[in-house]
Amino acid sequence: MNLTKKEQSLLKDLQNEEKTCAEKYHKAAEAACDPALKQMFARLEKAEQNHYDTVTGMLAGETPTLKPGQSQNAKKPQPEPQRSPVSRAEKKSDAYLLADVLATEKFVSGVYNTAVFEFSDPAARSALAAIQQQEQQHGKEISDYMTANGLYC
């Protein structure tokens, strides 16, 4: 796959954002009080690492095969978020982590949106659109957890 300078620049931005996302989820998993939230953050960290690997491959000239609606990992539907069994102070700490990663997911989804419009290669556009869908799903999962636990304003 031949990339224009603009496409290379967008991929480098996405690579940096995905690295940041994976690191944020790793730190959030370590800091979370609710065990279910720790698991969710750890799972999302792996998904972000997969996105990073896809973008890195694209930068190296590999043609991606991911299509919209196709997951990089065969995954089961996520269970309904449960109310957290943590204290009020712990819930406040978890709420901060959730707000931070939700803001990050919103931002990264927007960066993917721009990239989808800028790429000319159909396979690249399709892969970037699929990752954007996954980022939006991450945001929904986070907001669902926040709603279930009275943390979403």
VMD Tcl script that builds the backbone (N, CA, C; Angstrom):
set m [mol new atoms 459]
animate dup $m
set s [atomselect $m all]
$s set {name element resname resid chain x y z} {
  {N N MET 1 A 0.858 -1.170 0.000}
  {CA C MET 1 A 0.000 0.000 0.000}
  {C C MET 1 A 0.906 1.235 0.000}
  {N N ASN 2 A 0.707 2.091 -0.986}
  {CA C ASN 2 A 1.455 3.342 -1.063}
  {C C ASN 2 A 0.691 4.428 -0.325}
  {N N LEU 3 A 1.374 5.138 0.548}
  {CA C LEU 3 A 0.748 6.177 1.364}
  {C C LEU 3 A 1.250 7.548 0.948}
  {N N THR 4 A 0.341 8.513 0.927}
  {CA C THR 4 A 0.750 9.896 0.713}
  {C C THR 4 A 1.368 10.416 2.010}
  {N N LYS 5 A 2.016 11.547 1.920}
  {CA C LYS 5 A 2.590 12.168 3.124}
  {C C LYS 5 A 1.491 12.458 4.139}
  {N N LYS 6 A 0.348 12.912 3.648}
  {CA C LYS 6 A -0.770 13.220 4.548}
  {C C LYS 6 A -1.273 11.957 5.242}
  {N N GLU 7 A -1.404 10.869 4.497}
  {CA C GLU 7 A -1.858 9.609 5.080}
  {C C GLU 7 A -0.844 9.107 6.110}
  {N N GLN 8 A 0.443 9.221 5.789}
  {CA C GLN 8 A 1.471 8.827 6.748}
  {C C GLN 8 A 1.363 9.649 8.026}
  {N N SER 9 A 1.146 10.934 7.874}
  {CA C SER 9 A 1.018 11.820 9.040}
  {C C SER 9 A -0.194 11.432 9.893}
  {N N LEU 10 A -1.312 11.161 9.230}
  {CA C LEU 10 A -2.512 10.747 9.967}
  {C C LEU 10 A -2.276 9.430 10.703}
  {N N LEU 11 A -1.617 8.484 10.051}
  {CA C LEU 11 A -1.338 7.204 10.704}
  {C C LEU 11 A -0.391 7.372 11.883}
  {N N LYS 12 A 0.592 8.248 11.755}
  {CA C LYS 12 A 1.492 8.490 12.885}
  {C C LYS 12 A 0.723 9.097 14.051}
  {N N ASP 13 A -0.214 10.012 13.757}
  {CA C ASP 13 A -1.067 10.568 14.814}
  {C C ASP 13 A -1.898 9.469 15.473}
  {N N LEU 14 A -2.504 8.610 14.646}
  {CA C LEU 14 A -3.325 7.521 15.178}
  {C C LEU 14 A -2.481 6.540 15.990}
  {N N GLN 15 A -1.297 6.270 15.523}
  {CA C GLN 15 A -0.388 5.377 16.251}
  {C C GLN 15 A -0.104 5.942 17.641}
  {N N ASN 16 A 0.188 7.225 17.697}
  {CA C ASN 16 A 0.453 7.879 18.983}
  {C C ASN 16 A -0.786 7.841 19.874}
  {N N GLU 17 A -1.938 8.109 19.319}
  {CA C GLU 17 A -3.183 8.098 20.104}
  {C C GLU 17 A -3.489 6.698 20.626}
  {N N GLU 18 A -3.270 5.675 19.800}
  {CA C GLU 18 A -3.547 4.302 20.241}
  {C C GLU 18 A -2.578 3.872 21.337}
  {N N LYS 19 A -1.324 4.298 21.219}
  {CA C LYS 19 A -0.356 3.992 22.275}
  {C C LYS 19 A -0.800 4.646 23.582}
  {N N THR 20 A -1.237 5.904 23.491}
  {CA C THR 20 A -1.717 6.620 24.672}
  {C C THR 20 A -2.947 5.936 25.261}
  {N N CYS 21 A -3.878 5.521 24.396}
  {CA C CYS 21 A -5.088 4.834 24.869}
  {C C CYS 21 A -4.727 3.555 25.625}
  {N N ALA 22 A -3.860 2.753 25.038}
  {CA C ALA 22 A -3.478 1.493 25.693}
  {C C ALA 22 A -2.831 1.772 27.049}
  {N N GLU 23 A -1.965 2.777 27.107}
  {CA C GLU 23 A -1.320 3.124 28.377}
  {C C GLU 23 A -2.339 3.631 29.394}
  {N N LYS 24 A -3.283 4.450 28.940}
  {CA C LYS 24 A -4.317 4.958 29.857}
  {C C LYS 24 A -5.137 3.816 30.436}
  {N N TYR 25 A -5.549 2.888 29.571}
  {CA C TYR 25 A -6.344 1.766 30.056}
  {C C TYR 25 A -5.542 0.898 31.015}
  {N N HIS 26 A -4.261 0.731 30.745}
  {CA C HIS 26 A -3.406 -0.050 31.650}
  {C C HIS 26 A -3.364 0.606 33.031}
  {N N LYS 27 A -3.111 1.898 33.061}
  {CA C LYS 27 A -3.047 2.623 34.332}
  {C C LYS 27 A -4.411 2.656 35.017}
  {N N ALA 28 A -5.473 2.798 34.224}
  {CA C ALA 28 A -6.824 2.821 34.796}
  {C C ALA 28 A -7.156 1.458 35.416}
  {N N ALA 29 A -6.749 0.382 34.754}
  {CA C ALA 29 A -7.005 -0.959 35.301}
  {C C ALA 29 A -6.282 -1.141 36.634}
  {N N GLU 30 A -5.082 -0.610 36.725}
  {CA C GLU 30 A -4.336 -0.699 37.985}
  {C C GLU 30 A -4.985 0.132 39.084}
  {N N ALA 31 A -5.575 1.267 38.722}
  {CA C ALA 31 A -6.100 2.207 39.714}
  {C C ALA 31 A -7.571 1.976 40.073}
  {N N ALA 32 A -8.308 1.283 39.232}
  {CA C ALA 32 A -9.746 1.105 39.466}
  {C C ALA 32 A -10.009 0.342 40.756}
  {N N CYS 33 A -11.085 0.706 41.404}
  {CA C CYS 33 A -11.481 0.039 42.659}
  {C C CYS 33 A -12.418 -1.138 42.411}
  {N N ASP 34 A -13.351 -0.984 41.479}
  {CA C ASP 34 A -14.321 -2.026 41.173}
  {C C ASP 34 A -13.641 -3.127 40.340}
  {N N PRO 35 A -13.685 -4.379 40.807}
  {CA C PRO 35 A -13.050 -5.475 40.058}
  {C C PRO 35 A -13.599 -5.624 38.630}
  {N N ALA 36 A -14.881 -5.414 38.445}
  {CA C ALA 36 A -15.458 -5.515 37.095}
  {C C ALA 36 A -14.912 -4.410 36.188}
  {N N LEU 37 A -14.688 -3.244 36.759}
  {CA C LEU 37 A -14.132 -2.130 35.998}
  {C C LEU 37 A -12.676 -2.423 35.634}
  {N N LYS 38 A -11.934 -3.025 36.559}
  {CA C LYS 38 A -10.550 -3.423 36.271}
  {C C LYS 38 A -10.515 -4.353 35.059}
  {N N GLN 39 A -11.430 -5.320 35.027}
  {CA C GLN 39 A -11.500 -6.268 33.914}
  {C C GLN 39 A -11.853 -5.561 32.611}
  {N N MET 40 A -12.822 -4.657 32.668}
  {CA C MET 40 A -13.222 -3.922 31.469}
  {C C MET 40 A -12.048 -3.111 30.930}
  {N N PHE 41 A -11.347 -2.399 31.809}
  {CA C PHE 41 A -10.205 -1.597 31.387}
  {C C PHE 41 A -9.108 -2.486 30.790}
  {N N ALA 42 A -8.842 -3.633 31.379}
  {CA C ALA 42 A -7.811 -4.538 30.859}
  {C C ALA 42 A -8.189 -5.049 29.467}
  {N N ARG 43 A -9.460 -5.363 29.283}
  {CA C ARG 43 A -9.926 -5.832 27.972}
  {C C ARG 43 A -9.804 -4.722 26.929}
  {N N LEU 44 A -10.178 -3.506 27.309}
  {CA C LEU 44 A -10.095 -2.382 26.374}
  {C C LEU 44 A -8.634 -2.038 26.056}
  {N N GLU 45 A -7.754 -2.243 27.009}
  {CA C GLU 45 A -6.322 -2.037 26.743}
  {C C GLU 45 A -5.866 -2.959 25.610}
  {N N LYS 46 A -6.284 -4.216 25.651}
  {CA C LYS 46 A -5.907 -5.170 24.600}
  {C C LYS 46 A -6.474 -4.745 23.244}
  {N N ALA 47 A -7.694 -4.254 23.237}
  {CA C ALA 47 A -8.295 -3.791 21.982}
  {C C ALA 47 A -7.514 -2.611 21.412}
  {N N GLU 48 A -7.115 -1.694 22.279}
  {CA C GLU 48 A -6.346 -0.535 21.821}
  {C C GLU 48 A -4.971 -0.969 21.316}
  {N N GLN 49 A -4.383 -1.971 21.947}
  {CA C GLN 49 A -3.103 -2.494 21.459}
  {C C GLN 49 A -3.279 -3.108 20.075}
  {N N ASN 50 A -4.399 -3.783 19.843}
  {CA C ASN 50 A -4.686 -4.336 18.514}
  {C C ASN 50 A -4.820 -3.213 17.485}
  {N N HIS 51 A -5.471 -2.123 17.871}
  {CA C HIS 51 A -5.599 -0.975 16.967}
  {C C HIS 51 A -4.211 -0.419 16.647}
  {N N TYR 52 A -3.384 -0.282 17.676}
  {CA C TYR 52 A -2.017 0.206 17.496}
  {C C TYR 52 A -1.270 -0.688 16.506}
  {N N ASP 53 A -1.404 -2.001 16.671}
  {CA C ASP 53 A -0.716 -2.940 15.784}
  {C C ASP 53 A -1.213 -2.805 14.343}
  {N N THR 54 A -2.501 -2.618 14.149}
  {CA C THR 54 A -3.059 -2.436 12.813}
  {C C THR 54 A -2.513 -1.172 12.167}
  {N N VAL 55 A -2.530 -0.072 12.906}
  {CA C VAL 55 A -2.028 1.207 12.384}
  {C C VAL 55 A -0.534 1.102 12.084}
  {N N THR 56 A 0.215 0.455 12.955}
  {CA C THR 56 A 1.654 0.277 12.737}
  {C C THR 56 A 1.898 -0.527 11.462}
  {N N GLY 57 A 1.115 -1.567 11.259}
  {CA C GLY 57 A 1.222 -2.356 10.030}
  {C C GLY 57 A 0.918 -1.528 8.795}
  {N N MET 58 A -0.084 -0.681 8.887}
  {CA C MET 58 A -0.422 0.185 7.757}
  {C C MET 58 A 0.734 1.135 7.454}
  {N N LEU 59 A 1.350 1.670 8.490}
  {CA C LEU 59 A 2.511 2.551 8.290}
  {C C LEU 59 A 3.659 1.820 7.605}
  {N N ALA 60 A 3.772 0.533 7.843}
  {CA C ALA 60 A 4.820 -0.284 7.232}
  {C C ALA 60 A 4.442 -0.735 5.818}
  {N N GLY 61 A 3.264 -0.314 5.346}
  {CA C GLY 61 A 2.845 -0.644 3.993}
  {C C GLY 61 A 1.932 -1.843 3.878}
  {N N GLU 62 A 1.573 -2.458 5.000}
  {CA C GLU 62 A 0.673 -3.609 4.967}
  {C C GLU 62 A -0.744 -3.157 4.659}
  {N N THR 63 A -1.426 -3.921 3.831}
  {CA C THR 63 A -2.821 -3.633 3.521}
  {C C THR 63 A -3.693 -4.283 4.589}
  {N N PRO 64 A -4.482 -3.476 5.299}
  {CA C PRO 64 A -5.329 -4.046 6.364}
  {C C PRO 64 A -6.488 -4.837 5.770}
  {N N THR 65 A -6.993 -5.782 6.555}
  {CA C THR 65 A -8.104 -6.611 6.095}
  {C C THR 65 A -9.368 -6.406 6.920}
  {N N LEU 66 A -9.300 -5.588 7.940}
  {CA C LEU 66 A -10.440 -5.363 8.820}
  {C C LEU 66 A -11.544 -4.623 8.077}
  {N N LYS 67 A -12.776 -5.062 8.231}
  {CA C LYS 67 A -13.937 -4.450 7.583}
  {C C LYS 67 A -14.881 -3.892 8.639}
  {N N PRO 68 A -15.689 -2.860 8.285}
  {CA C PRO 68 A -16.667 -2.364 9.260}
  {C C PRO 68 A -17.558 -3.494 9.756}
  {N N GLY 69 A -17.812 -3.483 11.044}
  {CA C GLY 69 A -18.646 -4.509 11.658}
  {C C GLY 69 A -17.881 -5.775 12.006}
  {N N GLN 70 A -16.610 -5.861 11.587}
  {CA C GLN 70 A -15.783 -7.030 11.880}
  {C C GLN 70 A -14.891 -6.701 13.057}
  {N N SER 71 A -14.894 -7.541 14.050}
  {CA C SER 71 A -14.049 -7.332 15.219}
  {C C SER 71 A -12.672 -7.908 14.974}
  {N N GLN 72 A -11.652 -7.295 15.559}
  {CA C GLN 72 A -10.311 -7.847 15.448}
  {C C GLN 72 A -10.191 -9.109 16.280}
  {N N ASN 73 A -10.951 -9.235 17.300}
  {CA C ASN 73 A -10.971 -10.442 18.122}
  {C C ASN 73 A -12.406 -10.935 18.141}
  {N N ALA 74 A -12.592 -12.238 17.967}
  {CA C ALA 74 A -13.941 -12.759 18.118}
  {C C ALA 74 A -14.318 -12.563 19.575}
  {N N LYS 75 A -15.321 -11.744 19.802}
  {CA C LYS 75 A -15.673 -11.478 21.191}
  {C C LYS 75 A -17.152 -11.697 21.417}
  {N N LYS 76 A -17.463 -12.042 22.622}
  {CA C LYS 76 A -18.839 -12.282 23.016}
  {C C LYS 76 A -19.484 -10.955 23.358}
  {N N PRO 77 A -20.813 -10.874 23.241}
  {CA C PRO 77 A -21.470 -9.637 23.674}
  {C C PRO 77 A -21.150 -9.367 25.145}
  {N N GLN 78 A -20.975 -8.099 25.458}
  {CA C GLN 78 A -20.630 -7.718 26.828}
  {C C GLN 78 A -21.847 -7.833 27.731}
  {N N PRO 79 A -21.645 -8.311 28.957}
  {CA C PRO 79 A -22.768 -8.411 29.890}
  {C C PRO 79 A -23.246 -7.011 30.276}
  {N N GLU 80 A -24.480 -6.953 30.709}
  {CA C GLU 80 A -25.011 -5.679 31.192}
  {C C GLU 80 A -24.173 -5.206 32.370}
  {N N PRO 81 A -23.845 -3.901 32.395}
  {CA C PRO 81 A -23.040 -3.403 33.516}
  {C C PRO 81 A -23.790 -3.558 34.837}
  {N N GLN 82 A -23.073 -4.005 35.843}
  {CA C GLN 82 A -23.656 -4.193 37.170}
  {C C GLN 82 A -23.325 -2.995 38.047}
  {N N ARG 83 A -24.139 -2.795 39.064}
  {CA C ARG 83 A -23.846 -1.734 40.029}
  {C C ARG 83 A -22.596 -2.124 40.800}
  {N N SER 84 A -21.737 -1.181 40.941}
  {CA C SER 84 A -20.454 -1.400 41.592}
  {C C SER 84 A -20.606 -1.591 43.096}
  {N N PRO 85 A -19.880 -2.570 43.687}
  {CA C PRO 85 A -19.958 -2.815 45.127}
  {C C PRO 85 A -18.935 -1.996 45.929}
  {N N VAL 86 A -18.485 -0.867 45.410}
  {CA C VAL 86 A -17.434 -0.102 46.070}
  {C C VAL 86 A -18.024 1.050 46.881}
  {N N SER 87 A -17.196 1.609 47.757}
  {CA C SER 87 A -17.621 2.727 48.604}
  {C C SER 87 A -17.807 4.003 47.785}
  {N N ARG 88 A -18.371 5.010 48.409}
  {CA C ARG 88 A -18.592 6.292 47.744}
  {C C ARG 88 A -17.271 6.920 47.295}
  {N N ALA 89 A -16.251 6.891 48.134}
  {CA C ALA 89 A -14.939 7.459 47.783}
  {C C ALA 89 A -14.308 6.685 46.627}
  {N N GLU 90 A -14.432 5.352 46.665}
  {CA C GLU 90 A -13.890 4.541 45.575}
  {C C GLU 90 A -14.651 4.811 44.277}
  {N N LYS 91 A -15.962 4.977 44.401}
  {CA C LYS 91 A -16.788 5.264 43.233}
  {C C LYS 91 A -16.374 6.595 42.610}
  {N N LYS 92 A -16.057 7.569 43.456}
  {CA C LYS 92 A -15.615 8.874 42.964}
  {C C LYS 92 A -14.296 8.740 42.205}
  {N N SER 93 A -13.398 7.944 42.721}
  {CA C SER 93 A -12.124 7.697 42.058}
  {C C SER 93 A -12.340 6.998 40.714}
  {N N ASP 94 A -13.194 5.985 40.691}
  {CA C ASP 94 A -13.501 5.289 39.441}
  {C C ASP 94 A -14.184 6.220 38.444}
  {N N ALA 95 A -15.036 7.116 38.933}
  {CA C ALA 95 A -15.731 8.061 38.050}
  {C C ALA 95 A -14.736 8.953 37.314}
  {N N TYR 96 A -13.682 9.356 38.011}
  {CA C TYR 96 A -12.643 10.173 37.384}
  {C C TYR 96 A -11.967 9.391 36.251}
  {N N LEU 97 A -11.615 8.145 36.517}
  {CA C LEU 97 A -10.977 7.308 35.498}
  {C C LEU 97 A -11.892 7.123 34.293}
  {N N LEU 98 A -13.159 6.874 34.565}
  {CA C LEU 98 A -14.130 6.665 33.487}
  {C C LEU 98 A -14.306 7.920 32.635}
  {N N ALA 99 A -14.409 9.077 33.282}
  {CA C ALA 99 A -14.565 10.327 32.535}
  {C C ALA 99 A -13.347 10.576 31.653}
  {N N ASP 100 A -12.179 10.262 32.162}
  {CA C ASP 100 A -10.947 10.465 31.403}
  {C C ASP 100 A -10.900 9.563 30.176}
  {N N VAL 101 A -11.164 8.278 30.338}
  {CA C VAL 101 A -11.086 7.382 29.187}
  {C C VAL 101 A -12.227 7.630 28.204}
  {N N LEU 102 A -13.389 8.055 28.693}
  {CA C LEU 102 A -14.486 8.380 27.782}
  {C C LEU 102 A -14.120 9.584 26.915}
  {N N ALA 103 A -13.536 10.612 27.508}
  {CA C ALA 103 A -13.095 11.781 26.736}
  {C C ALA 103 A -12.052 11.370 25.700}
  {N N THR 104 A -11.168 10.477 26.083}
  {CA C THR 104 A -10.142 9.994 25.152}
  {C C THR 104 A -10.775 9.244 23.988}
  {N N GLU 105 A -11.744 8.377 24.278}
  {CA C GLU 105 A -12.425 7.630 23.212}
  {C C GLU 105 A -13.143 8.576 22.253}
  {N N LYS 106 A -13.774 9.609 22.779}
  {CA C LYS 106 A -14.458 10.586 21.917}
  {C C LYS 106 A -13.455 11.265 20.990}
  {N N PHE 107 A -12.322 11.668 21.544}
  {CA C PHE 107 A -11.302 12.336 20.751}
  {C C PHE 107 A -10.752 11.410 19.667}
  {N N VAL 108 A -10.380 10.192 20.055}
  {CA C VAL 108 A -9.775 9.259 19.109}
  {C C VAL 108 A -10.760 8.906 17.998}
  {N N SER 109 A -12.025 8.751 18.323}
  {CA C SER 109 A -13.033 8.470 17.308}
  {C C SER 109 A -13.065 9.594 16.259}
  {N N GLY 110 A -12.924 10.827 16.713}
  {CA C GLY 110 A -12.892 11.963 15.788}
  {C C GLY 110 A -11.666 11.955 14.898}
  {N N VAL 111 A -10.522 11.542 15.435}
  {CA C VAL 111 A -9.299 11.456 14.632}
  {C C VAL 111 A -9.479 10.387 13.551}
  {N N TYR 112 A -10.094 9.262 13.913}
  {CA C TYR 112 A -10.370 8.226 12.910}
  {C C TYR 112 A -11.344 8.743 11.857}
  {N N ASN 113 A -12.324 9.508 12.258}
  {CA C ASN 113 A -13.276 10.061 11.304}
  {C C ASN 113 A -12.550 10.870 10.235}
  {N N THR 114 A -11.636 11.727 10.658}
  {CA C THR 114 A -10.862 12.526 9.713}
  {C C THR 114 A -10.046 11.626 8.791}
  {N N ALA 115 A -9.401 10.625 9.354}
  {CA C ALA 115 A -8.569 9.724 8.556}
  {C C ALA 115 A -9.393 8.990 7.504}
  {N N VAL 116 A -10.592 8.543 7.872}
  {CA C VAL 116 A -11.444 7.830 6.913}
  {C C VAL 116 A -11.697 8.712 5.689}
  {N N PHE 117 A -11.944 9.977 5.899}
  {CA C PHE 117 A -12.214 10.885 4.789}
  {C C PHE 117 A -10.967 11.177 3.958}
  {N N GLU 118 A -9.803 11.107 4.544}
  {CA C GLU 118 A -8.564 11.496 3.862}
  {C C GLU 118 A -7.902 10.367 3.078}
  {N N PHE 119 A -8.199 9.101 3.414}
  {CA C PHE 119 A -7.538 7.984 2.738}
  {C C PHE 119 A -8.222 7.651 1.417}
  {N N SER 120 A -7.408 7.351 0.412}
  {CA C SER 120 A -7.963 7.003 -0.894}
  {C C SER 120 A -8.086 5.492 -1.079}
  {N N ASP 121 A -7.242 4.714 -0.416}
  {CA C ASP 121 A -7.267 3.260 -0.554}
  {C C ASP 121 A -8.513 2.687 0.122}
  {N N PRO 122 A -9.342 1.952 -0.624}
  {CA C PRO 122 A -10.591 1.417 -0.049}
  {C C PRO 122 A -10.370 0.489 1.149}
  {N N ALA 123 A -9.334 -0.346 1.102}
  {CA C ALA 123 A -9.077 -1.261 2.226}
  {C C ALA 123 A -8.677 -0.484 3.467}
  {N N ALA 124 A -7.870 0.561 3.286}
  {CA C ALA 124 A -7.461 1.388 4.421}
  {C C ALA 124 A -8.661 2.124 4.997}
  {N N ARG 125 A -9.472 2.699 4.139}
  {CA C ARG 125 A -10.682 3.405 4.614}
  {C C ARG 125 A -11.585 2.468 5.399}
  {N N SER 126 A -11.751 1.270 4.881}
  {CA C SER 126 A -12.612 0.284 5.529}
  {C C SER 126 A -12.067 -0.115 6.899}
  {N N ALA 127 A -10.759 -0.347 6.968}
  {CA C ALA 127 A -10.143 -0.731 8.244}
  {C C ALA 127 A -10.240 0.399 9.260}
  {N N LEU 128 A -9.973 1.622 8.813}
  {CA C LEU 128 A -10.054 2.766 9.724}
  {C C LEU 128 A -11.488 2.979 10.210}
  {N N ALA 129 A -12.464 2.784 9.317}
  {CA C ALA 129 A -13.870 2.906 9.711}
  {C C ALA 129 A -14.245 1.824 10.727}
  {N N ALA 130 A -13.703 0.614 10.544}
  {CA C ALA 130 A -13.985 -0.478 11.489}
  {C C ALA 130 A -13.412 -0.160 12.863}
  {N N ILE 131 A -12.191 0.377 12.885}
  {CA C ILE 131 A -11.594 0.734 14.175}
  {C C ILE 131 A -12.399 1.860 14.812}
  {N N GLN 132 A -12.828 2.827 14.009}
  {CA C GLN 132 A -13.645 3.915 14.560}
  {C C GLN 132 A -14.919 3.355 15.202}
  {N N GLN 133 A -15.556 2.392 14.551}
  {CA C GLN 133 A -16.750 1.756 15.135}
  {C C GLN 133 A -16.419 1.112 16.471}
  {N N GLN 134 A -15.263 0.468 16.553}
  {CA C GLN 134 A -14.862 -0.168 17.800}
  {C C GLN 134 A -14.615 0.881 18.883}
  {N N GLU 135 A -14.014 2.006 18.513}
  {CA C GLU 135 A -13.794 3.090 19.483}
  {C C GLU 135 A -15.141 3.603 20.005}
  {N N GLN 136 A -16.102 3.729 19.118}
  {CA C GLN 136 A -17.427 4.174 19.536}
  {C C GLN 136 A -18.082 3.148 20.455}
  {N N GLN 137 A -17.850 1.866 20.175}
  {CA C GLN 137 A -18.388 0.817 21.049}
  {C C GLN 137 A -17.738 0.873 22.422}
  {N N HIS 138 A -16.438 1.170 22.468}
  {CA C HIS 138 A -15.762 1.327 23.762}
  {C C HIS 138 A -16.421 2.457 24.551}
  {N N GLY 139 A -16.678 3.567 23.873}
  {CA C GLY 139 A -17.335 4.695 24.530}
  {C C GLY 139 A -18.711 4.327 25.057}
  {N N LYS 140 A -19.458 3.548 24.286}
  {CA C LYS 140 A -20.789 3.123 24.732}
  {C C LYS 140 A -20.682 2.235 25.963}
  {N N GLU 141 A -19.722 1.336 25.943}
  {CA C GLU 141 A -19.529 0.438 27.087}
  {C C GLU 141 A -19.183 1.233 28.349}
  {N N ILE 142 A -18.329 2.225 28.190}
  {CA C ILE 142 A -17.955 3.081 29.324}
  {C C ILE 142 A -19.164 3.859 29.821}
  {N N SER 143 A -19.905 4.471 28.908}
  {CA C SER 143 A -21.062 5.263 29.335}
  {C C SER 143 A -22.154 4.376 29.933}
  {N N ASP 144 A -22.309 3.157 29.429}
  {CA C ASP 144 A -23.278 2.222 30.023}
  {C C ASP 144 A -22.896 1.893 31.464}
  {N N TYR 145 A -21.602 1.663 31.712}
  {CA C TYR 145 A -21.138 1.396 33.073}
  {C C TYR 145 A -21.418 2.617 33.955}
  {N N MET 146 A -21.106 3.786 33.429}
  {CA C MET 146 A -21.318 5.019 34.204}
  {C C MET 146 A -22.803 5.211 34.534}
  {N N THR 147 A -23.667 4.957 33.557}
  {CA C THR 147 A -25.104 5.100 33.765}
  {C C THR 147 A -25.597 4.107 34.824}
  {N N ALA 148 A -25.159 2.861 34.704}
  {CA C ALA 148 A -25.593 1.817 35.640}
  {C C ALA 148 A -25.157 2.135 37.067}
  {N N ASN 149 A -24.096 2.905 37.211}
  {CA C ASN 149 A -23.560 3.215 38.539}
  {C C ASN 149 A -23.806 4.652 38.971}
  {N N GLY 150 A -24.710 5.341 38.280}
  {CA C GLY 150 A -25.069 6.702 38.666}
  {C C GLY 150 A -23.923 7.695 38.538}
  {N N LEU 151 A -23.022 7.473 37.565}
  {CA C LEU 151 A -21.838 8.309 37.415}
  {C C LEU 151 A -21.876 9.185 36.178}
  {N N TYR 152 A -22.892 9.011 35.341}
  {CA C TYR 152 A -22.956 9.758 34.086}
  {C C TYR 152 A -23.886 10.933 34.246}
  {N N CYS 153 A -23.355 12.113 34.050}
  {CA C CYS 153 A -24.141 13.334 34.234}
  {C C CYS 153 A -24.923 13.687 33.002}
}
mol reanalyze $m
mol bondsrecalc $m
mol representation Tube
mol addrep $m
